[in-house]
Structure formats: C-alpha cells, structure tokens
Amino acid sequence: MTQASARHILVSNEKSCIELQTKINAGELSFEEAAATHSQCPSGKQGGDLGSFGPGMMVSEFDHVVFNEEVGKVHGPVQTQFGFHLVEITSRQD
C-alpha cells in the first residue's frame, strides 16, 4: 500500500498562504519556522509534521496533492474545510 509523509501549514486565508509560500520559496523562512509561527494546526509545534499516512486518511483535497504531486516541493494554497494549506511531501513509497 502507498504511504506518504508530509508536513503542512494551515492558515485561515489564501493571501496569508501565498505570502508564506513566497517567503519559504525565497529562502527567507524555513518551512519549520513558518509552521511553528503561523500554522493554526497543533502540528505546527512539530514544524507541521503529519507523520506517515495512507490514501484516504486525510481530506480528499489534501490526499490529491500528497499522492500526486512532486515530493520535496511546497505545494499550495490547497483549500479544505479547515482553511488554506501549504503542503510539503517529505516522502512517498508505493
């Protein structure tokens, strides 16, 4: 079964999400720092780390990114019922 590991940053609006992504991509802020400082998810305290999980364990919008997009890159904004996410896939095994 496919397994993936990812980390994320959850914010309430798309504008904040895009601003954080710009800073991360420019090297002004690490993903871990951004998660610890800005994420509204408790996982922010661990740099946004969600651990390892399989398909169907996260909401569908999140699943789609984690199991289809490039590993090691910051993706987003991804909108779910919880808000807007930046998602970094740290690993994926089929």
C-alpha positions as CSV (number, residue, x, y, z in Angstrom):
1,M,0.0,0.0,0.0
2,T,1.2,3.5,-0.8
3,Q,2.4,5.5,2.2
4,A,3.4,9.2,2.3
5,S,4.9,11.6,4.9
6,A,4.1,15.3,4.7
7,R,4.1,18.4,6.7
8,H,1.7,21.4,6.3
9,I,1.0,24.9,7.4
10,L,-2.7,25.8,8.0
11,V,-3.9,29.4,7.8
12,S,-7.3,31.0,7.5
13,N,-7.0,32.8,4.2
14,E,-5.4,32.4,0.8
15,K,-3.5,35.7,1.0
16,S,-1.5,34.6,4.1
17,C,-0.9,31.2,2.5
18,I,0.6,32.8,-0.7
19,E,2.7,35.2,1.4
20,L,4.2,32.4,3.4
21,Q,4.9,30.3,0.3
22,T,6.7,33.2,-1.3
23,K,8.9,33.7,1.8
24,I,9.7,29.9,2.0
25,N,10.5,29.7,-1.7
26,A,12.8,32.8,-1.4
27,G,14.6,31.2,1.5
28,E,13.5,34.0,3.9
29,L,11.8,31.5,6.2
30,S,12.1,27.7,6.6
31,F,9.0,25.6,6.4
32,E,9.5,24.6,10.1
33,E,9.8,28.2,11.2
34,A,6.7,29.2,9.2
35,A,4.7,26.3,10.6
36,A,5.7,27.0,14.2
37,T,4.9,30.7,13.9
38,H,1.9,30.8,11.6
39,S,0.1,27.4,11.5
40,Q,-3.3,27.1,13.2
41,C,-2.9,23.3,13.4
42,P,-1.3,21.7,16.5
43,S,1.2,20.1,14.2
44,G,2.8,23.5,13.8
45,K,4.7,22.9,17.1
46,Q,6.5,20.0,15.2
47,G,7.3,22.0,12.2
48,G,4.0,21.0,10.6
49,D,4.9,17.3,10.6
50,L,1.9,15.0,10.0
51,G,3.9,11.8,10.1
52,S,3.2,8.8,7.7
53,F,-0.3,8.0,6.3
54,G,-2.0,6.2,3.5
55,P,-4.6,7.3,0.9
56,G,-8.0,8.2,2.4
57,M,-6.6,9.1,5.8
58,M,-6.7,12.9,5.1
59,V,-9.4,15.0,3.4
60,S,-9.6,14.5,-0.3
61,E,-8.1,17.8,-1.4
62,F,-5.1,17.1,0.8
63,D,-4.8,13.5,-0.4
64,H,-4.8,14.5,-4.0
65,V,-1.8,16.7,-3.5
66,V,0.2,14.3,-1.3
67,F,-0.3,11.3,-3.6
68,N,0.0,13.0,-7.0
69,E,2.4,16.0,-6.8
70,E,6.2,16.3,-6.6
71,V,8.0,15.2,-3.4
72,G,10.2,17.8,-1.7
73,K,8.4,20.8,-3.1
74,V,6.0,23.2,-1.3
75,H,2.5,23.0,-2.8
76,G,-0.4,25.3,-2.3
77,P,-2.5,27.0,-1.5
78,V,-4.7,23.9,-1.0
79,Q,-8.2,24.8,0.2
80,T,-10.0,22.4,2.5
81,Q,-12.9,22.7,5.0
82,F,-10.2,23.7,7.6
83,G,-8.7,26.6,5.7
84,F,-5.7,27.0,3.4
85,H,-2.7,24.8,3.5
86,L,0.8,24.8,2.3
87,V,1.9,21.1,1.9
88,E,5.4,19.7,1.6
89,I,5.5,16.0,0.7
90,T,8.6,14.7,2.5
91,S,8.4,11.1,1.2
92,R,6.2,8.7,-0.7
93,Q,6.6,4.9,-1.2
94,D,4.4,2.8,-3.5
